[in-house]
């Protein structure tokens, strides 16, 4: 079983009372809408993250990655540069 961390943002929480009063089909519809507009999976580590927490990887890779993968790649690039000197 794979466990993932899901982050909830304030924009979602302000709709909590409204969503709480909806029936199951409407709740699922609202949650899917929020998920599709606010969540992305990091293509490198498959961690679920908020879109606003992602980082642009580079110009060749047209995608966004999580901050931890961005830092790893940045550190790898620094290490590679230092080895080359």
N, C-alpha and C positions, 0 to 999 in steps of 0.2 A: 504494500500500500504506500502510495506517495502522498506525503503531507506537504501542503504549500501554505505559505503565509499570504493572507488576503488583507489588504489595507483598505480602510474605509475613510473617505474624506468628508469634510464638512458639508460640501454641496449635496452629497448623498444623504447625510443625516438630517438635513433640513426637510427632506421629503419623507422622513420616517413615519410621522404621524399620518400623513396622507396614504402612504403605502400600506400601513398597518390596517387601515379600514377597507382595503380592496380585497376581492376574493382571490383565490389561489392563482387562477389564470392571469388576472391582471397584475398580481404581485410578480409572477414569473416574467411577464412581459416587461414590466418596469425594471426589474433587476437585470434582464438581458440587455435592455437599452443602455442602462448605466454601465454595465460591464463592457459592452462593445464600444462605448465612447471614452472610457476612462482607463481601461486595462490593456496591457500588452504583455506578451511572454518574451523574455530575453532569448534571442536566437542562439546565444552561446551557452547559457547555463539552464535555460528553460524555467527560470524563476518568474513568477507572476508579479508584475509591478505596475504602479500607476504610470500612465503615459507622461505626466508632468515630472516624474522622477527619473526619466530615461536620459541618456546622453547620446549625442550624435557620435557615431563611431569614427568614420572617416569619409572622405569624398568618394572612394571606390566602393564602399559598402553602403548602399542606400538603406540603412536601417538604424534602429536605435537599440542600445543595450543598457543594462543596469549599471549603476555606479561602480559596483564591485568589479564587474568584468572590465569596465573602462579603466579602472585603476590598475588592474592586473596587466592589461595590454600596454598601458602607459609605462609601468615598471619594467615590463619585458623589453620595450623599445629602448628605455634608458640603459638597461643592462647590456643589450645588444650593441648599443652605441659605445658604451664604455669598453667592451671587449674589442671593438674595432680600433680603438685608439692605442 
